[in-house]
Amino acid sequence: MNIPSMQKQNSSNIKWELINDFHKLTAITQQWQRLVDQSSDLSPFSSPQWVLTWYNNYWQKGWELSTHAGYINNQLVVILPCYIQHSPKFPYLKVLYPLGQGEPEEEEISSEYCDVIVSKSITEIALVELQEKIMLLDIDQIRWNATVQNSYIKKLLEKSFRYEALSTHTRYFVERTEWSLESLSKNTRARYKRSINQLNKINATLHWVEPKDYDEYIKLLIKYHQKLWNSRNKDGAFSHASFKDFHEQYRSQSSIKMSAVTVDGTPIAINYYFDDENSLYFYQSGWDSEQYSNFSLGLSLHLWSIENCDYKYYDFMMGEMKDSYKEKFGVQQEPMINVNITISPKIVFIHKLMRKIMSFDK
């Protein structure tokens, strides 16, 4: 696709469309995916497969699709996938979210790195024009979580609303060409060696799971994951039908990866990943926390997977800025932010007050 250089661009080059109908959004799936594939900065969470699967499982009555798409010569060159949540109760708060976020907290799928998807050759003019369109939206608040400091959406929102986004979390990732076991702490290396020795004594194997076995392994991962969370008197994400349905539907049409520790044909630890051309994204795990509680299964499976994957990056995604278990893996860090912009202070205040009053009545 030939796109005019940015030097020759003016506002008339990009033809904008406000998409507020789901069928119109699905109609541009192929162009959307092509735009994602052209960028090395975007994750699976920006793909139409992820976002549309989220829509199919979490969309609620009263929410308003509000996605801006820009075209040059009828080719999609920029898209900002987002929507507005309308509170059904006074003061009728209107909040802008990226598509893929905003579902109930207890069953959230944790979409991260949500961003403007734009052809690099028109980035500057596209963001300027998007700024004008965002500022015309009838909204009271913007919530945009788990994005990195250098994201387009951060720049767009800061310029639009004179907002300073402060780092609240960290992206933890391994760049494999710059990583080695020797970069880990002495204590971590000792734990890994001890764990591998324990696993060797019981003839355990660490391996990548064959796609034909994914369904079997997922069932066991869910069992292990839920058992651990139930022991902490918590439900766990997989207890929610919408969460399980989302992942079943996404796996049926998109690429995932799994690694595992197996003993006598039975998996005792499983890691669940998403991937793209450059990165392996660690998403979820489960392990037998009863019979093998002293084996450091999580540590050993992560380190084996880092050593044996073919991707440039092994991405642990977002974590707390301090005291995260992810720090022990010899990771690099990148600041991440949770954006919360108040546009209508009075309405936001009244909304918070009404929620507090309702909580007292329960």
Secondary structure, DSSP 8 states (H G I E B T S, - for coil): -----GGG--TTSSEEEEE--HHHHHHTHHHHHHHHHT-SS--GGGSHHHHHHHHHHH--TTEEE-EEEEEETTEEEEEE-EEEEE-SSTT--EEEEETT--S-GGG-----S---EE-GGGHHHHHHHHHHHHHTS--SEEEEEEEETT-HHHHHHHHHHT------EEEEEEEGGG--GGGS-HHHHHHHHHHHHHHHHTT-EEEE--GGGHHHHHHHHHHHHHHHHHHTT---GGGSHHHHHHHHHHHHHS-EEEEEEEETTEEEEEEEEEE-SSEEEEEEEEE-TTTTTTS-HHHHHHHHHHHH--SSEEEEEEEESSS-GGGGG--EEEEEEEEEEES-HHHHHHHHHHHHHHHHH-
